[in-house]
């Protein structure tokens, strides 16, 4: 297959591209820099609305992972606009471009996130659950809607609603590991908030599965067993053989990050289940948190 990837230099995009190439597939990263003659890449500039459409002719699929990092900066009004527009502008450009190709791809895997559900408390949610009403929920709703031109053109469009991706090389786990390795890690606030996670390996596996299987619409990319923050803390401490006796009061991260961002990243409760993946037969390599953490941190799983 020939697969184009936007956001190919990010944590997920890099792992996905590597996995596809190892299996002999051709990968076309979308890049903002000039493309050298003969280079397997596609030049684009989402902000300017430009893209080398001819370079996308004949691809089998496109995976859209573009977007400014949710937790990269404090949520000023300007940065919130960047978070939204970096997703909607790029997705709209890709969808319209794919719809206008002479040889459009069979599938457009257009990113989304579990943030679409908002704070769900202890209630388990699936792809059939309604959207929430906070900032990230609105971003995700508009992000998914931006792919409509591709849907209208008859391209199979699926929206992977990704949870907390666990990897020691980036994301939430990479930020937690130094504290936990020092033995000063602990639950966040009450610890009762649900964290719906997925290992990077399963994230990549699920994205590849979506390319190959006739599934359209939203698909939750989360492991089948979400955990509370307190459970996450306990398991991570167990795997690292470190104590977890230092709870983090909610006011600390709120002072550091700002209240809205801290609530969204750390204290919002989202118990998200991968109903579509399970119903359609996807097999998770890391279905439980301890299995995932032991594999990710290169420690043997318990017998």
N, C-alpha and C positions, 0 to 999 in steps of 0.2 A: 504493500500500500504506500501511497504518497500522502503524508499528513502534514498540513501546515499548523503551526502553533504560534499564537500570540502570547506574550509573557513567557517566552521560552527560556529566559535567563533567570527566572525566579525559582524558588525552592521546588515547587511542584513541576513547573515547566521543564527545568533541567533534568529532573528525575524521569519525567515522562519521555522526553526526547532521548535520553540515554537508553531507556527500556526499549523503545521502538527501534532504535538503531541496532541494538544488540540482537534483535530478532530479524534484522535484514530489511527493515522498512526505510523508506526515504523520508527524511524530515526537512521541512522548509520553515525555519524560524522567521517570524516577521520582525524586522529590525528598523530602527529609525535612522541609522547611519547609511551612507552610500554603499551600494552592493557592488562588489568587484565583478568584472566580467567572468562568467562561468561559475560564480559562487551560488551555492544552493541556499538562497535566502530571498525574502520578499521585502522590498523597501516600502515603508508606509509612514505616514505622519497623521495620527488620528486627530490631533488638534487642528491641523490644516485641512483635514478631510481628503487627503491624498493617499493613494495606494497603487501599487503596480498590479493592476487587475490581471494583466496578461500572464503574469507569473503564477497566478492561481488556477489558470485553465488546466483542467484534467486532474486536479487533486482528488483524492478519494474522500477526504474529510478535513475539517478544520476544528481545532480545539482552541477556544478563546479563554485565556487566563489573564487578560490585561486588567489593570486597575491599581490605583495608588494604595499603598499599604494602610489598612485600617488603623493600626496602632503605631504607625511610624512617627506621627507628630501629634501634638495637642490639637483638639478639635476646635480650632477657631472657625468662624464663619467661612473664611476663605478656604481653609483646608477641607471642610465638609463639602464645599462646592467641588473641590478637586476630587475627593473620594467619589462623589456621584458622577461628575462629568467624565472622569477618566474611564468609567465603566459604560455609561450610556452612549457617549460619543463614539468610542471605539467599537462597541457592539453594533450600533446603527450603521457605521461605515462598513463593517464586515458583512452584515446581513444584506445591505443593499448591493454591495459588490458581488457577493455570491449569487444573489438573485439575478444579476445581470450577465452572468457568465454564459458563454455558448455551451460550455461543458461544466455545469455546476456540480459540486460534490454531492454525494449521497447523504452526508450527515454533517451537521453543525452542532458541535458540543459547546454550548455557550454558557460560561460560568455563572454561578450564583452562589448563595451561601445560606446556611441555616438561620442566619440573622433575619430572614424573611418572616419567621414565626414570632419574633418578639419574645418577651418574657412569658414563658408558659408555666412557670411554677413547677408543681409536681405532675402536671398533666402530660402524658406522652402524646406526641404529635407525629403524624405521617404526612405524606405528600398531599393528602386530601384535606388537611387542616388549613384554616384561614390564615391570612397574613396578619402580622401584628400592626401596631400603630406608632412605632418609634422611628428614629432616624434610619437605622440600618434596615428595618423592614421596608421602609419607603424606598431606600436605595435599591434593594433587591427586587422589589416589584417593578420599578422603572427599568432596571437592568435587564430583567427577563423580557419585558415588553419591547425593548429596543431590538430584539431579534425577530420581531414579527414579519419584516419584509422577506426573510428567508422562509418562514412558515408559509406565507402567502404564495411563494414561488414553488412550493411543493417539496422543499428540502426537509428531511427529517431533522427536527431541532429538539435537542434535549438539554435540560438545565440541571447540571450537577450542583445540588445545594450542599456545599462542603461544610463539614464541621471543623473542629479543632484538629489540625493535622499535626501528628506527633512525629518529630524528627529531632535528633540531637544536633542537627546542623542548621536549624532555623525554626522560627515560630515560637509558640508558647513553651514547649519543652526545653528548647535551647536556653530560654531566659530563666527557667526555673532551676535547671541543673546546677549551676554554680552555687546557689544558695543551699540546695539540698545536699550537695556533696560536702559542703562545709558543716552540715548538721544544723543549719539554722532555718530550714524550710518549715512551713506549716500551712494550715488551712487558711483560706481567704475569707475573712469575715466569719459568718456563721458556719460556712462549709456546707450548708444544706442545698446550695444551688447546684443544679445538674449541669455537668459538662459533657457534651456529646462529642466524642473524639473519633479519629480514624488514624491508623498508622499510615505513614507516607507510602509504604509498599502497597497497602490496600487502596489508597487514593489513586495511585497510578494504575493498579489493576482494574479498578472500577472505571476509570476514564477510558482505558483501552477496551473494556467490556462494552461500554456505551458506544464506542466506535463500531463494534462488530455485531451488536444485537439490535433487533428492530424494536427499540423502545424510544418513545418520544415524550416530551413534557418534563415536568420536574422529577428529579430522582435524588433522594437524600443520600449523600455520601458520608455516612456515619457508621460506626461499628454497631453491631446488634445489642451491645450491652453498655449503654451510657452509665456514667457513675456520678455521684456527687463530688463536689470539690474535696470534701473530707475523705472520701474513699480514694480519690486520685492521690491525695497527699499521703495516705497510709500505704498504698501500694508502691508509690515511688520511693518512699522511705525504706520499705521492705526490700525492694530490688537493689537499692544502693547501700543497704545495711547502715542506714543513718537514722537518728531520731528525728521526729517531726513534732516537736513540742512547742514551737514558737508560732502561734497564730498571728496572722497579719490583720490588724484592725482595719476596717474599711476606710477609715479617714486617711490612712497613710497613702494608699494608691490614689485616692481622690485628690489629695493635695498635690501629689506628684504629676498625675496625668490629667487632672480635671475630672469633675464628678461624672459627666455624661460618658466620657470615654472609659473611665474606670468601671462604671456600672455595666457598660456594654461588653467590655472585655472579660471582666472578672466576676461580676456579681449577678449578671442576668442568668436566670435559670432556664435551660433549654434541654428538654428530655426528648430528643429527636430519634425516631426509629427508621431504619432503612427498609420500609415496607416493600417498595418496588424491587429493589435488589434481591431481597429474600424471596419474594413471590416469583421472580423470573429466574431463580437458580444461581445467582452469583455466590461464589464460595469465598469467604473471608479467610485470608491467611492468618490474621491476628484478630480473632473474634472477641477476646477478652483483654482487659487492660494489662494484666500481669504478663501474659504471653507476648503482647505487643512490646512492653517496656523491656522485657528480657531480651527479645530479639533485637530491638533498636539499640540497646546499650551493650550488645555483644556479650550477654551472659547466658549460660545454658538455662533453658526452661526447667522448672521443677518437674520431677518425675511424677 
